[in-house]
Amino acid sequence: MTQWPLPSDEAGRIQEIETLGAMEPTAEPRFSAIAELAALICQAPMALVSIVGAERQYFKGRVGITETGMDRWLGFCSHVIMDRRLLEVPDTLADPRFRDDPVVTGEPYVRFYAGAPVISDRGYVLGTVCVMDHMPRRLSTAQRRALASLSTCAADLLQLHHYARQSEQVITRLAEVEELKHGFLRTVNHELRTPLTSIGSYLQIIQEGGLDATTERKFLDVIERNSDRIRGLVDELLLLSSLSARTASYVPARLDLTTLARQVCSVTTARAWDSNLTLTFRSQAHVAVWGDAGRLHHALAQLLDNAIKFTPPGGAITVTVLGEPTPSLEVRDTGIGISAGDLPYVLDDFYRAPEAEEQAVGGTGVGLPIVNKIALMHGGSVHVDSTPGEGTCVRLVLPIPSTDSATAR
């Protein structure tokens, strides 16, 4: 079997075919209609709309052919791909390029071939619209022109199918965003209404009077905690907004990730103990990073807050700072975990996994998105691994500080 030379734009051509979703062996009615029209106009018993992939040809439409595809190097279409113009072979047995080809010497015994290139909007030859016959012959000028027009129709149809799939994806995503918005509004309503109701109730009791000083102080402490809760929620939403708009301040400097993580853990230890959780800190001596200390402090605090919220009493949280191969920090817990179906969405704004809703774990779905945006601000990334019922590991990876950045301040 002869393998003809590859076109110079082969890599881009294959990528274009994949992007358009054209490598499907199943015949489609509209492409089959193009093949039928080609066969009718050219008065040929066989016609194809063929997409030529890296190794195979995919028949999107066919007439007089039962196969859904074949090896790329069989037949004539690879020549069309190379020449980028209509190819007509009046008598295949008289043409040394094709007389020994299996489709000529065996089924379907092709003696005549004419194929026009299917060219995408970006100029890549994706395949052909071709007609074949069992006897030698030639096309008329009008038939050649019609075959070329049908190849243009096939290219347009491939593009329209691509746009249709994109539209479906956009519609699906818009529906998901709408659901996220409603879920966010429900969550925020609950997160705000609960402390506000508590504040209103305690204020009313205090205003009615008759409380001793100790009780009144306790009630005021409750009001203060709920006020802090509301303030924290508003601050998080404002921070998420500024990070999304890229207007959040960013003042980087050389700092030690180990020292920063130890400080965050020290502040969080008491809360972990109150929740009957074991908090362990592990690190190398010094891990240098280039970043905004305030932003990174907030990101680490957010990761610990999530670990505490989603880990039942008696569980464990381990914070590990690593310097190799790149600076990173891992927060691993033995909490409720996240299902595989939810993992791709946990970095999306306002997304809350069903497990959080089912177990009534508080939150608005902005914690991990904030961490992710802070990581991106630093040129880093966030990776989440989780197993339901076993726990979650969130890894914040930061770039190695360059010599230039280290001496910039």
N, C-alpha and C positions, 0 to 999 in steps of 0.2 A: 504494500500500500504506500503510495507516494504522499509525503508530507510537504505541502507547498510552503514557501517562506511565510513568516508571520508579518502582518502589517506593522509599520513603525509605531503606531499608536495602540498596539494590542492591549497593554495594561489598562489604558483609559477606556478602551472599547469594552473590555470585559466588565469594568467597574460601572460603565453606563448601563450595560445590560442588567446587572444586578440591581442598580438603583431603580431602574424602570420595572423591576420584577418580571422580566420577560422570559426567564429560564424555567418555563413550565411546560412539561411534555403534553399536557392535556389540551386537545383542540378546543377552541372557543368559538361560539356561533358567529360573532362578527368577523373574526379572522377567516373562518371557513367561508363566509359569504364573499370575502375578497378573493379567496382561492377559487370559488365557484364562478365568480364574474370573470376572473382571469382565464379560466378554462373555457368559458362560453365565448368570450371575445376572440381568444386565440384558437378556438376550435381544437382544443387539446384534451385528451382523456385524463391527463394527470396535472395537478397544480398544487403548489404549496406556498404557504407563508412560513418561511423557515428562519429561526433565530440561530445564529452560529456562535456557540459558546466556546470555551477554552478547549474542550475535548469532544463535545457532542453538538449535533444540530437538533433543535427543538422545533417540532412542527406545530405552530400555533393554529394553523388552518390547513386543511388538506382535502383534496378531491382525487379519487382513484388510487389513493395510497392508504393502507391500513395501519402501517407503523406510526408511532407517535414521535419517532426521532431515530437518529442513527449516528454513527461515528462521524466526527467532524471532517475527516479527510476522505470520506467516500463522496463520490459525486462531484458536483461542479461548483457548489456555492462558495468554497474557499477561494476560488479564482475571482469570483465577483467581489469578495471582501478585499482582496488585494488590489484589483484594478479600479474599484469604486465606480464602475460603469456597467451598463447593460452588456451581458455576455450572451451571444447566440452561437450555438454549435449545430450547424445544419445536419451533419452526419457524424455521430460519435465514433463509429467504426473507422472513419476516414481521418480522424483527428488523433495523432500520436499521444496527446496529453490524456485522452480519456478512453481509448479503445480497449484497454485492459482493465478498466475500472469494474469492480464487482457489480455495480448497478447497470452496467452496459452488457457484460457477459452473462449476467444472471438476472433474476427478478429485481426490478420490474422491466428489464430489457429496454433501457432507454436508448433510442436512436436519435432523438432530437431533444435539445434543451435550449431554453431562453430564460434568463433570470435578470431582474433589475434590482439594484441595491436598495435596501431599506436604511435610510440615513436619518439619524436623530437630529434634533434641533441644534445640538452641539457639534455636529459634523462627524459623528462616529457611524461607521457602517455596521449595523446590528445584524443584518441577515439579508434575505432576498424574498421577492415574490417571483416565483418561477413557474414555467409550464413545461411539460415533457410529453413526448409522443413515442410510439413504437415504430415509427417510420421516419425516414429523413424528410426534411421540409424546410421552409423558411417563413418567417413572419413578414407581414406587410408593414409598411411605414406606420400606418394607423394602429396596427396591433402593437408595435414596439412602443409607440407613444402611450397607448392605453396601459401597457404593462408598467411603464415608468410612473404613470399617474397613480396606479393602484399601489405601487410601492410607497409612494408618498402618503397615500391614505393609511397604509399599514403603520408607517412611522407615526402619523398623527394619532392613530388609535392607541398605539402603545403609550404615547405621551398622555392621552386622555385617561387611560386606565391608571397611570401613575398619579395623575392629579386627583382622580376619584378616590384612590387609596389614601392619599394625603388628606383629602377632605374628610374622609371617614375617621382618620386618626385625629384630626383637629376637632371634629364634632365630639368624638369620644372623650378627648382631653378636656374640652369645654364642659361637658357633662360632669366629668370628674372634678373639675375646678369648682363648678357650681355646687356640687355636693360637699366639697371641702369647705366652701364658703358658708353653707348652711350649718355644717357641723361645727365650724369655728364660731359662728354666731351663737349657736346653742351652748357651746362650751364656755365662751366668754360671758354669756348671760348668767350661766350658773356660777362661774368663778367670781363674778362681780356681785351678783345678787346675794350669794350666801354671806360674805363678810358684811355687805351693806345692811342686810337684815339683822345680823348680829349686832352691828354698831347701833342701829336704830333701837333695837330692843333694850340694850344696856343703857343707852342714853335716856330712854323713857323712864326706866327704873330709877336712874340717878336723879332725874328731874323731879320725880315724885317725892324724893327725900325719904328721911327715916332710916338711912343706912349708916352703920357705924363706919369709922374711918378706914378700918382694915378691909371691909367688904367693898367700900367705894373704890379703894385703891386697886383691888383685884379686878373690879369691873373696868376701870380705866386702863388697866394693863391689857385686858381682852380687847378693848376698843383700839388701843395702840397697835396690837398685833394684827388685827384685821385691817387697820389703816395701812400698815406696812405691806400687808399682802396685796392690797389694791394698788399701792404705789409700785410695788415690784412688778405686778402684771402690766401696768401701763408702761413702765420703763422698758420691759422686755419687748412689748409691741412697738414702741418707738425705736428701740435699737434694731429690731428686725427690719423696720421700714427704712432706716438710714443705711443699714448694711445692704439691703436690696437696691437702694438708689445710689449706692456707693458714695454717700455723703458723710459717712461716719469718719470721725477723726482717726488718723493712723500715724503714730509717732514711734517709729521703730528705733531700737538700740540693741547693742550686744548684751545678752543676758544669759543667765544660767538656768536652763529648764529644770534642773534638779532642785535648785533653791526655790523657784517659783512654785513647783508642784508640792514641795514640802510645806510651804506656807498655806496653800489651799487645803491640803490634807489636815493641817493643824487646826484650821478654822472649822473644818467639817467633822472632826473626830467626835466632838460632843453630840452632834446630831445623830451620827451613826450609832453611838452607844445608846442614845435614847430610843433608837429603833431596834435595839438588841442585835446589832450587826457588828461584825469584826472588820475593821479597816486596817489593811496592811500596806505599807509603803516600801517599795523597792527601787533602788536607783544606782547608777554609777556615780562616781565622785562628782564629775562636772560634765554637763552636756551643753555646749554653747549653741545658742540660736540667735537669729536676728529677727526681732519682733517687737510688737507693742505689748509691754508688760500688762497694762490694764486689760487689753482685749484678750490676751492669752489667759490671764487670771479668770476672766469671766467665762471663757470657754471651758477651762478645767473645772471651775465651780459648777457649771451647767452639767458636765458629764457626771460628776459626783452626785449632784442633786437627782439626776435621772436614775443612777444606780441605787440610791437609797430608796427612792419612791417605788421602784419596781422589784425590790428584793424583800421577800418576806422575813419576819423576825427569825433570828438564828442563822441567817445567811452570812456570806462573806463578800467583801469588796477588796480587790487588790489593785493598787495603782503602781505601775511600773514605768520608769523612765529609761529609755534606751538611747544609745548614741550611735549604734551601728545597725544597718548600713547608713541610715540617715537619722537625725534626731526625731524621736517620737515618744509619745506617751500613750500607754494603754490603761484603760479602766475596765476591769473585768469583774463581773458580779455573778452570783448564783441565783439570779432572779427568775421571773416568770418567762423570760425569753420572748423572741419574736418569730413568727412563722415565716417560712421561706417565701410565701406569697406576699407578705407585707414588707420584707426587707428592701425591695427596690424603691419603696416610697417613703422610708422613714426620714429621709433628708428633705422631703418636700415640705413647704410651708404649711403649717396647721394640720398636718396629717397625724392622726392618732390611730394606732393599731386597735383592732377589735378587743384584744386582751386588756388594754387599758380601760376601755369602756365597760367591759364585762366585770372587771374587778374594781370599778369605780376609783381608779387611780387618778388623782387630780392632775391638771395640766391643760395647756392650750395647744400643744403640738408645735411649739416654736423653739424648744430647747435644742434639739439636734440641728434644725435648720440654721439657728444662730451659730452653733459650733462650726458647721460646714462653711458658712459665709466668712467667719473669722479665719478659718483655715485657708480659704481661697484668697482672702485679703493678704495673707502672708506667703502666698505661692505654695501652700501645702495642700493636704487632702485629708479626708475622713473616711475610714473603712469600718464597716459594721459587720460582725459575725455573730450569729445567735442560733441557739437551739431551744425550742419551746420546752419549758420545764427544767432546763439546765442552766440557762444564763446567757449573758450577752457580753461581748468584748467590743469596745469601741476604741479604735486606734487613731490618734491624731498625729499625722506625719508632717514635719516641718522641714524646709530646705536647709542644707548645710550653709552656714554663713560664709559668704565669700570674703576674700581679703579686702576688696573694695568697700563692702558694706561694713566690715568690722572696723575700718579706719575712718568711716564717713563721719563719725561723731566722736 
